[in-house]
Amino acid sequence: MLWRTSTRTFDLTRRGLIMGVLNVTPDSFSDGGRYFDPADAVARGLEMVREGADILDIGGESTRPGAVPVEAEEELRRILPVISGLKQVCDVPLSIDTMKSRVAAPAMAAGAEIINDISGLMHDPDMARVAAETGAGLVLMHMRGTPRTMQQHPAYQDVTAEVRERLEAAYHQALAAGVLPEGLVFDPGIGFGKTLEHNLELLRALPVFQVQGRPVLLGVSRKSFLGRILGNTDPAARDAPTTALTAWARQQGARILRVHAVKENAQALRMMEAILGDT
């Protein structure tokens, strides 16, 4: 199970990856504003690397439910200094979390090597072309609607089948644009146009989302459905259940875990791999 980015190849057969979340925004649901200054963002990125992050996922537009869209120029103003700053001080691969090809292309030119498209190529058809031309590792996530509208009465006949069907379509869309199969990773999009019950059903079916045998990325870190189950409203208080899900998801076959609290989740991932005999 190999995953190719523009500059390296990960062997995910036995060892999964921790993707650290680096929000360069004033309004993200968990840590909006904390790392809005580029120097603070670079410092946080280095801290996550020390804690065990294998990838840093940099986003300049909040995708929390109800979030207002950001223009590409503003998104670039936020993320490019952070990409450039991190490239000068570490060799950990950088991912750009964006739905816009006009952001992804300059980010790749600045030193990113992965594109994390939460729309799964639905928002901007040119994204697949940019990924093909740059050789980016491409994460394709399922989302119903947009961040602004996605939680307005999401409904499915069969959420597992419909998410799998859309990811399969994104796979063929990417290949038609010239993206190599080994560059693709799939994310079922927990919390993106789903109810609590939908999220739990998708988690139970996690192996289904290994589309064409490609790796699964899971992002559940600090999300509101955890708070609904556990009865808390503080995103930072959801790190313990996130860590539990990291270990469980690895046992279910997920290979990339996108998290805020890197140290704890990296330890949980390594422990589960030891139990599985994948060390």
C-alpha positions as CSV (number, residue, x, y, z in Angstrom):
1,M,0.0,0.0,0.0
2,L,2.1,2.9,-1.3
3,W,1.1,6.6,-1.5
4,R,3.1,8.9,-3.7
5,T,3.3,12.6,-3.3
6,S,5.2,15.0,-5.5
7,T,8.5,14.3,-3.8
8,R,8.4,11.0,-1.9
9,T,6.6,7.7,-1.5
10,F,5.1,6.5,1.8
11,D,4.8,2.7,2.4
12,L,1.6,2.4,4.4
13,T,1.6,-1.4,4.5
14,R,2.6,-1.6,8.1
15,R,3.0,2.0,9.4
16,G,0.3,4.6,9.4
17,L,0.7,8.4,9.4
18,I,-0.3,11.2,11.6
19,M,-1.4,14.4,9.8
20,G,-1.3,17.4,12.1
21,V,-3.9,20.1,11.6
22,L,-2.5,23.6,11.2
23,N,-5.3,26.1,10.8
24,V,-4.2,29.5,9.6
25,T,-7.6,31.1,10.1
26,P,-9.4,33.4,12.5
27,D,-12.5,31.3,12.7
28,S,-11.8,27.5,12.6
29,F,-14.0,25.6,15.1
30,S,-11.2,24.3,17.4
31,D,-8.3,26.7,17.3
32,G,-9.3,29.6,15.1
33,G,-7.0,32.6,15.6
34,R,-4.3,30.9,17.6
35,Y,-2.0,30.4,14.7
36,F,-3.2,33.2,12.4
37,D,0.1,34.9,12.5
38,P,2.6,33.1,10.2
39,A,5.3,33.0,12.8
40,D,3.0,31.4,15.3
41,A,1.8,28.9,12.7
42,V,5.4,27.9,11.8
43,A,6.2,27.5,15.5
44,R,3.1,25.3,16.0
45,G,4.1,23.3,12.9
46,L,7.5,22.6,14.3
47,E,6.0,21.7,17.7
48,M,3.7,19.1,15.9
49,V,6.7,17.6,14.1
50,R,8.5,17.2,17.5
51,E,5.4,15.5,18.8
52,G,5.4,13.0,16.0
53,A,3.5,14.5,13.0
54,D,4.3,12.8,9.7
55,I,2.5,15.4,7.6
56,L,1.3,19.0,8.3
57,D,-2.0,19.9,6.8
58,I,-2.2,23.7,6.3
59,G,-5.6,25.4,5.8
60,G,-6.4,29.0,5.2
61,E,-10.2,28.7,5.0
62,S,-12.4,27.4,7.8
63,T,-14.6,24.5,6.8
64,R,-16.6,24.3,10.0
65,P,-20.4,24.1,9.6
66,G,-21.8,27.5,8.5
67,A,-18.4,28.9,7.6
68,V,-18.3,31.8,5.2
69,P,-16.2,31.2,2.0
70,V,-12.8,33.0,1.7
71,E,-11.5,34.4,-1.6
72,A,-8.6,32.6,-3.1
73,E,-6.3,35.7,-2.8
74,E,-7.0,35.9,1.0
75,E,-6.4,32.2,1.4
76,L,-3.1,32.5,-0.4
77,R,-2.1,35.5,1.7
78,R,-2.7,33.3,4.8
79,I,-1.0,30.1,3.8
80,L,2.0,30.9,1.5
81,P,4.2,32.5,4.2
82,V,3.5,29.4,6.4
83,I,4.4,27.0,3.7
84,S,7.6,28.9,2.8
85,G,8.5,29.3,6.5
86,L,8.1,25.6,7.2
87,K,10.0,24.5,4.1
88,Q,13.0,26.5,5.4
89,V,13.1,24.7,8.8
90,C,11.8,21.1,8.3
91,D,11.5,18.3,5.8
92,V,8.1,17.0,6.9
93,P,5.7,16.9,3.9
94,L,3.2,19.7,3.7
95,S,-0.4,19.4,2.6
96,I,-2.6,22.2,1.4
97,D,-6.2,21.9,2.7
98,T,-8.2,23.7,0.0
99,M,-11.0,23.3,-2.5
100,K,-9.6,25.8,-5.0
101,S,-7.1,25.0,-7.8
102,R,-6.1,28.7,-7.7
103,V,-4.8,28.1,-4.2
104,A,-3.5,24.6,-4.7
105,A,-1.2,25.4,-7.6
106,P,0.7,28.3,-5.9
107,A,0.9,26.2,-2.7
108,M,2.5,23.3,-4.6
109,A,4.9,25.7,-6.2
110,A,5.8,27.1,-2.8
111,G,6.7,23.6,-1.4
112,A,3.5,21.7,-0.6
113,E,3.4,18.1,-1.9
114,I,-0.1,17.0,-1.0
115,I,-3.5,18.5,-1.9
116,N,-6.4,17.8,0.6
117,D,-9.6,18.6,-1.3
118,I,-12.6,18.3,1.1
119,S,-15.0,18.6,-1.8
120,G,-13.6,15.5,-3.6
121,L,-13.3,17.4,-6.9
122,M,-16.9,18.6,-6.7
123,H,-16.1,22.3,-6.0
124,D,-13.4,22.9,-8.7
125,P,-13.0,20.5,-11.6
126,D,-9.5,22.0,-12.3
127,M,-8.2,20.6,-9.1
128,A,-7.6,17.2,-10.7
129,R,-5.6,18.8,-13.5
130,V,-3.4,20.7,-10.9
131,A,-2.8,17.5,-9.0
132,A,-1.8,15.6,-12.2
133,E,0.5,18.4,-13.4
134,T,2.3,18.8,-10.1
135,G,2.3,15.1,-9.1
136,A,0.6,15.9,-5.8
137,G,-0.6,13.3,-3.4
138,L,-4.3,13.9,-3.6
139,V,-6.8,13.4,-0.7
140,L,-10.4,13.2,-1.9
141,M,-13.0,13.6,0.8
142,H,-16.8,13.2,0.6
143,M,-18.9,16.3,1.4
144,R,-22.6,16.8,0.8
145,G,-23.2,20.5,0.0
146,T,-20.7,23.2,1.1
147,P,-19.4,24.1,4.6
148,R,-22.0,26.8,4.8
149,T,-24.9,24.5,4.0
150,M,-23.8,21.0,4.7
151,Q,-25.5,20.5,8.1
152,Q,-28.8,21.8,6.9
153,H,-30.9,18.6,7.1
154,P,-28.4,16.1,5.5
155,A,-30.3,13.1,4.2
156,Y,-29.3,9.8,2.5
157,Q,-31.1,6.6,1.5
158,D,-28.0,4.6,2.3
159,V,-25.2,6.8,3.6
160,T,-22.4,4.2,3.3
161,A,-23.4,3.2,-0.3
162,E,-23.8,6.8,-1.4
163,V,-20.5,8.0,0.1
164,R,-18.7,5.0,-1.4
165,E,-20.3,5.7,-4.8
166,R,-19.3,9.3,-4.8
167,L,-15.7,8.5,-3.9
168,E,-15.5,5.9,-6.6
169,A,-16.7,8.5,-9.1
170,A,-14.0,10.9,-7.8
171,Y,-11.4,8.1,-8.3
172,H,-12.3,7.8,-12.0
173,Q,-12.5,11.6,-12.4
174,A,-9.0,12.0,-11.0
175,L,-7.6,9.2,-13.3
176,A,-9.2,10.8,-16.3
177,A,-7.3,14.0,-15.6
178,G,-4.0,12.1,-15.4
179,V,-3.6,11.6,-11.6
180,L,-1.9,8.3,-10.9
181,P,-3.8,5.8,-8.8
182,E,-1.0,5.5,-6.3
183,G,-1.3,9.3,-5.6
184,L,-4.9,8.9,-4.2
185,V,-6.2,8.7,-0.7
186,F,-9.9,8.7,0.3
187,D,-11.7,10.2,3.3
188,P,-15.4,9.5,4.1
189,G,-15.9,13.0,5.4
190,I,-17.1,12.5,8.9
191,G,-19.1,15.5,10.0
192,F,-19.3,17.0,6.5
193,G,-23.0,16.9,5.5
194,K,-23.8,14.1,8.0
195,T,-25.9,13.6,11.1
196,L,-24.6,11.9,14.2
197,E,-26.1,8.6,13.1
198,H,-24.6,9.0,9.6
199,N,-21.1,9.5,11.2
200,L,-21.4,6.4,13.3
201,E,-22.6,4.3,10.4
202,L,-19.7,5.5,8.3
203,L,-17.2,4.6,11.1
204,R,-18.7,1.1,11.4
205,A,-18.1,0.7,7.6
206,L,-14.6,2.2,7.5
207,P,-13.0,-0.5,5.4
208,V,-15.6,0.1,2.6
209,F,-13.9,3.4,1.8
210,Q,-10.6,1.8,0.6
211,V,-11.7,2.7,-3.0
212,Q,-9.8,0.5,-5.5
213,G,-7.5,-0.6,-2.7
214,R,-6.3,2.9,-1.9
215,P,-5.6,4.1,1.6
216,V,-8.2,5.7,3.9
217,L,-7.7,9.0,5.8
218,L,-9.9,9.6,8.8
219,G,-10.5,13.0,10.3
220,V,-12.6,12.9,13.5
221,S,-10.5,15.1,15.7
222,R,-12.5,17.3,18.2
223,K,-15.6,17.1,16.0
224,S,-19.0,18.1,17.3
225,F,-20.5,14.6,17.1
226,L,-18.0,13.5,19.8
227,G,-19.4,16.3,22.0
228,R,-23.0,15.3,21.3
229,I,-22.2,11.7,22.4
230,L,-20.1,12.7,25.5
231,G,-22.1,15.8,26.5
232,N,-19.4,18.6,26.1
233,T,-19.2,21.7,24.1
234,D,-15.4,22.4,24.4
235,P,-13.6,21.0,21.3
236,A,-10.3,20.7,23.3
237,A,-12.1,18.4,25.7
238,R,-12.6,15.9,22.9
239,D,-9.0,14.8,22.5
240,A,-9.4,11.6,24.6
241,P,-12.2,10.2,22.4
242,T,-10.3,11.3,19.3
243,T,-7.3,9.3,20.5
244,A,-9.4,6.2,21.1
245,L,-10.8,6.5,17.6
246,T,-7.3,6.8,16.2
247,A,-6.4,3.4,17.6
248,W,-9.7,1.8,16.6
249,A,-9.5,3.3,13.1
250,R,-6.0,1.9,12.5
251,Q,-7.3,-1.5,13.5
252,Q,-10.1,-1.1,11.0
253,G,-7.6,-0.3,8.2
254,A,-7.3,3.5,8.2
255,R,-3.7,4.5,7.4
256,I,-3.7,8.3,7.8
257,L,-5.2,10.1,10.9
258,R,-5.8,13.8,10.8
259,V,-5.6,15.2,14.3
260,H,-5.1,18.3,16.4
261,A,-3.4,16.7,19.5
262,V,-0.5,15.0,17.7
263,K,1.5,13.5,20.6
264,E,-1.3,11.5,22.1
265,N,-2.6,10.3,18.8
266,A,0.8,9.3,17.5
267,Q,1.3,7.2,20.6
268,A,-2.1,5.6,20.2
269,L,-1.3,4.8,16.6
270,R,2.1,3.2,17.4
271,M,0.6,1.2,20.2
272,M,-2.1,-0.2,18.0
273,E,0.4,-1.1,15.3
274,A,2.5,-2.9,17.9
275,I,-0.6,-5.0,18.9
276,L,-1.3,-5.7,15.2
277,G,2.4,-6.7,14.7
278,D,2.9,-3.9,12.2
279,T,6.0,-2.3,13.9
